[in-house]
């Protein structure tokens, strides 16, 4: 189990992570993005997490106060990276599964965000990320219509 702690250099909030006007918290997408983890890099790995406590919902993902990794996805080839993922999963005491099984394993540990809870996306994930960065850089403002907050049971 991990508890989010704000380490942002410009953080000036007293509230615990995830603070609304900060980027702190444990980040996760709603849908797995396994192709990203299979990019030609050794650093990215797809997986499933369980989140709870204070959660801030965004159009494409969320930030939470607490979370834990429940599974890691294996890429569709053999070699060094899949072996390392299996080793990491064993060390974390979680499953290493083919990406197509990731959702089923995640559902053994919790439920997805109910439909209609998260704000509707207005653009693609990339366009949304760019819009957020520009807005934050200009004034620190984040459109409240793009954020929902919820509290899950501890």
ZISUL-V225161 format. One record per backbone hydrogen bond with DSSP energy under -0.5 kcal/mol. NH is the residue of the N-H (numbers start at 1). CO is the residue of the C=O. If there is no record, write none. Layout:
# ZISUL-V225161
NH:CO
NH:CO
This chain:
# ZISUL-V225161
2:67
4:65
11:8
22:19
26:64
27:25
28:62
30:60
36:33
37:33
38:34
39:36
41:39
48:71
50:68
52:66
55:150
56:63
57:55
57:148
58:61
59:146
62:28
63:56
64:26
65:54
66:52
67:2
68:50
70:48
71:48
72:95
73:46
74:97
77:75
83:79
84:80
85:81
86:82
87:83
88:84
89:85
90:86
91:87
92:88
93:89
93:90
94:89
95:70
97:72
97:95
99:74
101:98
102:99
105:101
106:102
107:103
108:104
108:105
109:106
110:106
117:114
128:124
129:125
130:126
131:127
132:128
133:129
134:130
135:131
136:132
137:133
138:134
139:135
140:135
140:136
141:135
146:143
147:144
148:57
150:55
152:53
